[in-house]
């Protein structure tokens, strides 16, 4: 806000090394409020200037912007969102001032110049040349926000889905006896639907694709889809369902959480429990060592990968160095998952 435009040579900013090397913007270089932007590396006599013939009004907020286009050596001074003056012969750049060590807001490198009488709200620097429409939009957004945008009533889920190629109904996940998760979703109708993508996460914002399922219907008919995730995260797996139409546009329809049980299986015996530096997992039946995978998850569901070795019908899992607490140890062997609760002592 400019409180007084009857002074002269006051600065909005003045960056440089002193009176010889500087770049500045004045809201009024004379008592009638004429604006000027200038840059120099050889004192006042070597200034390259952009001067406006219009005056800066008093007691009001104003939006100033200056651009330097290297490709055309053009500098433009904007006032309240509109180009106010242009010079096509500005060959100096801010980088030409080298290491400036005297950067001011509201004051000049020249001691006799007046100080700025007013208030600052925001100041921005950019290494890109902003377009006139960008600057106009920036001004409009700050000058009168209520006239620049509007807020309508919140769209309901039903209204949102009605604009999609799929009339979506539900998405559910259920733990299965073999340790997998059964994923079921239903649609009432599908038009121009290409496929669904099921993604999984352990709750750490990292999502991975579990299944990609082609659409089976088109038109007014719906369908129930059923898929299985044989490698869920313990104790909670998060799933989200994405719909992709034939044009490649996509939208996420739903996100669910599935909590899995630690009941385990009678085929697996785990000891010692509580454990310290290792846990032995012993099976009553044989298994193929090449099929074995081990996953240790803490009580927050964060997955910790641990080294292990296989010998006969047993697997030794190294737990040394893990913080004490409750964990879920999942063992995958012969395509079947077994999970037990493990307590690791300190």
C-alpha positions, -999 to 999 in steps of 0.1 A, spaced: 0 0 0 13 34 -9 6 60 18 24 89 2 32 95 -34 44 131 -30 79 120 -22 105 111 -49 128 82 -57 115 60 -29 121 23 -35 100 -7 -35 132 -27 -37 168 -18 -45 193 -47 -50 230 -44 -58 264 -34 -45 259 4 -40 254 34 -63 274 19 -92 258 -16 -94 221 -19 -87 186 -28 -98 156 -10 -84 119 -2 -87 103 32 -78 66 38 -74 74 75 -80 106 91 -93 91 126 -90 64 142 -68 37 133 -94 41 96 -89 57 84 -122 70 48 -119 104 35 -130 124 2 -131 161 5 -138 192 -18 -138 229 -7 -141 264 -19 -137 280 15 -143 262 40 -122 233 63 -129 246 72 -164 245 36 -175 210 28 -164 187 8 -187 152 20 -177 115 12 -180 96 44 -171 59 48 -170 40 80 -177 12 71 -153 11 80 -116 8 57 -85 -24 66 -65 -23 71 -28 -39 52 1 -45 20 -19 -30 -14 -24 -11 -19 -57 4 -48 -76 38 -42 -92 56 -67 -115 87 -64 -137 98 -89 -163 130 -92 -183 128 -114 -214 163 -125 -224 153 -137 -258 140 -103 -269 159 -79 -245 125 -67 -235 116 -55 -200 80 -47 -190 67 -29 -160 32 -40 -149 9 -20 -126 -22 -35 -111 -21 -64 -136 -17 -44 -168 15 -37 -188 23 0 -180 56 5 -199 81 -15 -220 117 -11 -232 130 -34 -259 166 -24 -253 173 -39 -219 204 -61 -223 215 -62 -187 205 -90 -165 203 -94 -127 231 -119 -130 253 -92 -144 254 -76 -109 274 -105 -97 275 -110 -59 252 -82 -47 257 -74 -10 233 -45 -5 197 -56 -10 170 -34 4 132 -31 6 118 4 11 151 22 8 176 33 -18 213 27 -24 215 65 -27 213 82 7 195 114 -5 165 95 -18 133 93 2 123 62 20 91 43 11 59 54 29 36 24 28 32 -13 35 44 -45 19 22 -76 17 42 -100 -5 73 -101 -26 83 -128 -52 113 -136 -74 112 -159 -103 137 -173 -128 110 -176 -155 94 -148 -175 58 -146 -164 32 -139 -192 9 -110 -191 -21 -133 -185 -2 -149 -155 4 -115 -140 -32 -104 -147 -45 -135 -130 -21 -130 -100 -35 -95 -96 -71 -105 -99 -67 -132 -74 -54 -108 -48 -74 -77 -57 -109 -92 -54 -108 -129 -46 -146 -132 -42 -151 -119 -78 -123 -141 -91 -136 -175 -81 -168 -191 -68 -175 -219 -44 -205 -241 -51 -221 -268 -30 -201 -299 -23 -207 -326 -49 -222 -358 -34 -205 -392 -41 -235 -403 -62 -233 -372 -84 -195 -377 -88 -199 -413 -98 -227 -405 -122 -201 -386 -144 -179 -417 -146 -181 -445 -172 -189 -469 -143 -219 -468 -119 -199 -480 -89 -216 -498 -60 -192 -513 -35 -157 -525 -28 -149 -550 0 -120 -571 12 -123 -603 33 -95 -624 49 -95 -660 35 -86 -692 52 -53 -696 33 -40 -662 44 -50 -644 13 -75 -615 9 -106 -619 -12 -114 -586 -30 -149 -581 -43 -164 -551 -61 -197 -545 -78 -209 -522 -106 -245 -514 -116 -236 -504 -152 -205 -498 -172 -201 -477 -204 -167 -474 -222 -150 -491 -193 -116 -507 -201 -103 -521 -169 -99 -520 -131 -66 -518 -113 -63 -530 -77 -34 -514 -57 -21 -523 -23 -3 -505 5 10 -512 40 -1 -478 51 31 -459 42 18 -440 12 36 -464 -12 11 -482 -35 18 -512 -57 -4 -529 -83 -18 -562 -72 -42 -570 -101 -52 -555 -134 -87 -568 -144 -103 -563 -178 -139 -551 -178 -164 -578 -187 -195 -557 -194 -206 -527 -214 -239 -508 -214 -265 -509 -187 -254 -542 -172 -233 -544 -141 -210 -571 -128 -195 -585 -96 -157 -589 -97 -137 -612 -74 -100 -614 -71 -75 -626 -45 -43 -611 -30 -21 -639 -19 6 -617 -4 -12 -592 18 6 -570 44 2 -579 80 -16 -569 102 -34 -544 79 -35 -542 42 -49 -512 24 -64 -515 -10 -77 -489 -35 -96 -495 -67 -89 -475 -99 -112 -475 -129 -97 -468 -164 -119 -460 -194 -112 -467 -231 -98 -432 -236 -72 -438 -209 -88 -415 -183 -87 -429 -148 -104 -423 -114 -100 -439 -80 -133 -453 -68 -127 -465 -33 -101 -473 -6 -105 -500 20 -85 -515 49 -84 -552 57 -73 -564 91 -58 -599 91 -59 -625 119 -28 -638 136 -44 -672 141 -18 -690 120 -20 -727 110 -16 -760 128 10 -770 103 36 -745 116 53 -744 150 73 -713 160 99 -711 188 113 -696 210 85 -671 216 93 -646 231 125 -645 211 157 -625 211 182 -630 183 163 -656 162 131 -675 157 128 -711 144 98 -719 122 92 -757 119 67 -774 96 51 -808 101 52 -813 63 79 -806 38 82 -776 16 103 -764 -13 130 -740 -1 128 -720 -33 92 -710 -25 100 -696 9 95 -659 16 96 -642 51 80 -610 62 82 -594 96 57 -566 104 56 -545 136 23 -535 153 19 -504 131 20 -527 100 54 -515 89 72 -543 70 108 -553 81 127 -576 59 149 -600 79 175 -626 68 167 -663 71 181 -697 64 164 -730 55 174 -764 69 152 -795 65 116 -787 75 127 -756 95 135 -720 88 156 -699 111 147 -661 110 173 -637 124 157 -611 147 188 -596 163 188 -558 165 150 -555 162 134 -533 188 115 -552 215 77 -555 210 50 -574 192 54 -585 156 36 -606 130 58 -631 113 45 -643 79 60 -673 62 52 -681 26 59 -717 15 45 -738 -13 21 -710 -22 5 -709 13 9 -682 39 13 -689 76 13 -661 102 20 -661 139 24 -634 165 59 -631 177 72 -612 208 108 -600 205 124 -592 239 149 -564 245 
